[in-house]
Amino acid sequence: MLFAITLLLGVSSTFAGVMEPMGYYQYTQFQAPLSWEDITEKGHQQALESCQRSFQWQRWNCPSQDFFKRNLKPEETSPNREDVYVAVISMAAIVHTLTKDCANGVIAGCGCTENALNVPCAHEPAKALEQYEKRFGSGSGATAHNRRVVGALLQRSLEQECRCKQPGPGKCLEEECVAVLKPFEAIAQDILQMYDDAIQLDSASSNLKIMWENIPLDSLVFMQDSPNYCEPDAQGLWKGTRGRQCSKDGSGSLEERLSCQQLCRVCGYRVRSQHVRTERRCNCKLVWGFRLQCQVCVQLERQYSCY
């Protein structure tokens, strides 16, 4: 009996020793090698979703086909404003994903600098940027400058996250703090503001080197004017604004409230108003305690579009 109790205590202490850190960091046998295909796919998808939310009410509304086509372009010597936005939001999403996956122990061979099982693990975007440049290069001209802008932004986006290391009666006796990246959407908002404030440069200038040295690392640069997004692209990458839905919702964002003006009237189209019949489930209730029974409610919604 004594042997059984001793054995049970030994197994329990071993099991507790193994399980205790699992909430904070994964052990090596559960980690996967770095797969740039997976990281890039996750980053591009995150960037695309953010882009389409941000440009929902703009003339260029970040169509998926156009977004991925711009990402596949060779390095542009004269990118327009949207080329630059797609490149930097994609890079930021990839580096953000890599930084978090390393810190969370998802990827083998990266993570906390001092100890692979350090709890908790700080985010290190500078190391993720090094890996990114080894994979994709540092670029040249506008590309190189804009990549430096993304790197500087990610470094500025670190903030302290603290947890109680030693709780006491009614208070924390000792805190442990690490630097972590802000949520990606907060970084995406900063990039969107940089897109609005981007600086256009003359690619024909003979003093480009001097210009690069004097452009601050919080300013994106582009080289040529954007095409007319009111009209459809010849290759079908965007459809123009004819037929696009706009909004007159006074409670929406400024872009949404101005969308009928920007998408329709500025592009030479009129605004068409129509009632659209929609059906939805309503007045649902449980019947016999397990089956959900609903009615069908018909609703007329007013919608606006460009024609």
N, C-alpha and C positions, 0 to 999 in steps of 0.2 A: 504493500500500500504506500509506504514511504517512498519507494522507488518510483511509483507511478506519479505521485505528486511532484517529486523532484523533476522527473522527465517533462511533465506538463508545464511546470514553471519555466524550465529551460527553453522549451519550444515557444512558449508565450513571449518570453523576453526577446528571443531571436526574431519572432514574427513582428513584434512591436518595433524592434530596431530597424527592420527592413521597411515597414510601412510608414513610419513617422515622416520621413521627408517627401513621400510620394506626392503629397498635395502641392509641393512647391517645385519639384524638379524631377524629370524622368531619368531613370537609370540608363546606362549606355545600351543595354540589350534591347531597349524599346525605342532607341533612336534610329533614324534612317539617314543614309548618306545624302549629302546635298544634291538635289536634283534641280538644275536650272530650268528644266522644262516645267516642272510643277510650280516652282516659285514664280516664274514668268507668267504662267497661265493664271495663277491666283492673283498676281499683281495686276495684270491686264484686265481681268474681270472686275476687280475692285475699282480700278481706275475708270473703266467704261461706265459702270453703274453710277459712280460719282459724277462723271462728265454729263451723263444724260439727265441727272437730276438738276445739275447746275444750269444747263442750257435748254431746259424744257420749253421755255417761252422765248428763246432767241431765234433769229433767222437761221443760223447754223445750230441745229439741235443735236449734234454729236451722233449721227447715224452710225450704227454698229459697223457696217461695211466700210464706211469712210474712216472710222476710228482705227480699225485694224490695218487698213491700207496705208494710212499715214505712219503707223508703227513699223511697217515693213519697208518704208522708203529708205534708200541709202542716205547717208548724212547729207542734209541739205546745206548748200552754201548760202542759199537765199530763202530761208523759210518764211512763211507768212505767220500771222499771229496764231492761227489755229494749229498749224504744224508744231509750233513751239509749245502750245498748251498740251497737246496730246503727248508729246515727247516727255515733258517734265512731269505731268500727272502720272504717266506710266512708270517713269523712273522712281518717283517718290513712293508709289504703291509697291513696287518690287523691293526697294530697299527697306521700306517699313515692314513688309511681310517677312523678309529675311532677318531683320533685326529682332522682331518679336519671336519668330520660330527658333532662332538661336537661343534667346534668353529663356524661352519656355522649355528648352530641352528637346525640341522636336527633331533637330538636326544634329547628327554626330559631328564632333570635331570643332564645334564653335559654341560660344556661350560665355560664361563668366571667365574673365581673364585669369584670376588667381586660382580658382578651384572649380573643376567641372561640376561639383555637387554643392557649390555655394548656394545658400538659401537666405533670402531670395536673390535672384540673378538680375543685375542691372542691364539695361539696354545700352548697346554700343553701336550706334549708327555709323560711327567713323570706321569701324572694322567691316561693317556690311558694305560701306561705300568702297573700301579697298577691294573687296571681293567682286563688287559690281564692275569696277574699272578693269580688273583682271579679265573679266568675262566679256565686257562690251567696249572697253577702251575708254579713254578720257575725251575723245572727240577733238575737234578743232574749230576755230572761229566762234560763231554764235552757239554751236552745240557745246563746245567746251565751256564757254561762259555760263550758259544756262544750267549745265550740270553742276558747276561750282555753286550756283545760286541754290539749287536743290540741296546740295550737301550742307551749305550754311544754314538753310532753313531747318533741316532736320536736327542739326546741332542746337539751334535755338529752341526747338520744340521739345527738348527734354525738360521734365519737371520732376520734383521729388515726390515719391510715393512712400508712405511710412506705414509700418505695422507695429503693434505692440510686441516687443520681445520679452518683456518681463511685466506681466500684469500685477497690480497691487490692489489693495482694498479701495474700491471706488475710483482708482486712477491707474495710469500706466507709469510704472517706475522707470522703464527704459524702452525707447523706441529704436527701431532699425529702419533706416531710410535708404532707398536706392533711386537712381535716375531712370525714369521710364519715358517713352515717347507719348506725346498726346495722341488721342484717337485719330485715326486717319482722316475722318471728315473735318476735324479742326484744321489739320494741315492742308487739306484740299481747299478749304475756304481761304487760307492764306495764298495759295497758288492762284485761285480765282481772282483775288484782288490784284496779284502781280500781273495776271493776264490783262486786266482792265488798265493797269498803269504801265504796261510794257512800252519800251522805247524802240522806235523804228530807226535803224541805221542805214546809211547809204553804202551799199556794197561796192560802189565804184570809187569810194574815197581811198586816197593813197596813204591816209594816216590811220588806218584801222588799228594798228598796234597801239598807238597812243590812245585811241578811243577805248579799246578794251581795258587799258590800265586805269582809265578814269571812270569806268562804269561801276557803281557800287554793287556789292553782292546781295542786294535785295531787289534788284531790277532785272527782269527778263528782257531780252532783246529779240527783235525780229527784223527781217530785211526787206520784205516786199508786201505790197497791199494784198488784202484778202480778195477772193473773187466775189462776184455778186451772188449772194446766197438766196436772193429773191427768186432767181431763175434756177431751173433744174440743171444739174451737172450733165455734161455730154456723155460721161461714162456711167451715169446713174448712181454716183456716190452720195448725192443728196437730191431731194425731190423739189426743192424750191418751196415757196410758201403758199402757192395756190392749193386750196383744199385743206390747208392746215387749220386745226382747231385753235381758237384763241379764247380768252376769258375776260369777263367783265365783273369778276368777283371782287367786290370792294374790300373784302377781308384778306385777300391774298397778298403775296409779295408785290413790290413795286413793279418788277418785271412782268408778273402775271396781270396786274391791273392795266399796264400799258401794252399788253400783247396784241390786242386788236389793232391798235395804232401802228405798232412796229412791224407786225407780220403782214397786215393787210394794206392799210392806207399808204404807208411809206413805200411799199412795193408796188403801188398802183392798183390794188385790188379793193373791192368793196367788202363790207362785212355782212354776211348772211346770218339771219337769226331763224332758228327753227325749233319746234318742240319735238323731242325724241321720246318715244314710249319705252319705258323700261319696266321689267318685272323683277320683283324680289320676294324672298320668303319673309313672312311677318306673322305676328301673333302666335308664335310657337309655344307649345306646351307639351308636357309629358303625359302620355296616355298609358294607363295601366302601370305607371311607374318606371317604364323602360323604353317606350317607343315615342319618338319625337314627331309631333303632328303640327304642320304649319299651314297657313293660308298663303295665297299668292296675292300680293298687293301690286297694283299697277300705278305707276307714277310718271307724270309728264315732266321732263326736264328741258329747260331752254339751253340750247347750245349755239355757239357762234363759230363761224368759219370764214375763210377768205375765198372769194370767188371773183 
